[in-house]
Amino acid sequence: MASTKLVLSFIITFFFIFLLLPSHAASHSDSQMVNLSVYYEALSPSCATFIVQNLARIFDDDLITITNLRMVPWGNARVNKTDSTTICQNGRDECFLHKIQACAINVWNDVDKYYALIHCIEFLVIEGRHSDWQSCFNSLGLSEKTILECSNNGTGAKIQAFYGYETAHLDPPHMFLPWVVVNNKSLGKDYRNFTTYICNEYKGKVQPDACKLHPPDNVSSIKEQNPVHPV
């Protein structure tokens, strides 16, 4: 009976979070947009470097106009089966930042706003100042009220549970972080070359400038993923 209630509770939570997950609008039709998913940890140096130095290019060279960017803050975190608490690879601070970032992603539902916040926090991580994360709201002119409410009222934990389930069911499983997926295909160690993969996958007639600089080409073979959902 207890296990049945647990399964039912998870199913309800799953659909609740699915409704919360953002669907990013853009100037191109949904059928033409390329899905880019980034699975990462907030306090991982390699993830922070990728987000700040590499991923930011999709905004600098208009690649974002053909891209549905999904940020999935979970990485190698796990759930303690004894008390259902989350244990993060880099400690409690990382779990807290995962929740803050997850709330920003889903509450704002605005890729420009939530990526700016994540970028700011990860820049502080690189500098060894992640404890100053709240300064990012002030420097970006963003309100932290709704994000803190989400983090404190249990919604953030539910979003995290969904991200954890999604990450745990990647096929093939992630082997390192960041783990980057383009249209359900893992880029493996070639993840920094995501621009080429996005341009290869894009089927629209009007190419952004980024793809003119990175024309479609034969790239190294990548394995198909089976994520929880295609968003």
Secondary structure, 3 states (H helix, E strand, C coil): CHHHHHHHHHHHHHHHHHHHCCCCCCCCCCCCCEEEEEEECCCCHHHHHHHHHHHCHHHHCCHHHHEEEEEEECCCCEECCCCCCEECCCCHHHHHHHHHHHHHHHHHCCHHHHHHHHHHHHHHHHCCCHHHCCHHHHHHCCCCHHHHHHHHCCHHHHHHHHHHHHHHCCCCCCCCCCEEEECCEECHHHHHHHHHHHHHHCCCCCCCHHHHHCCCCCCCCCCECCCCCCC
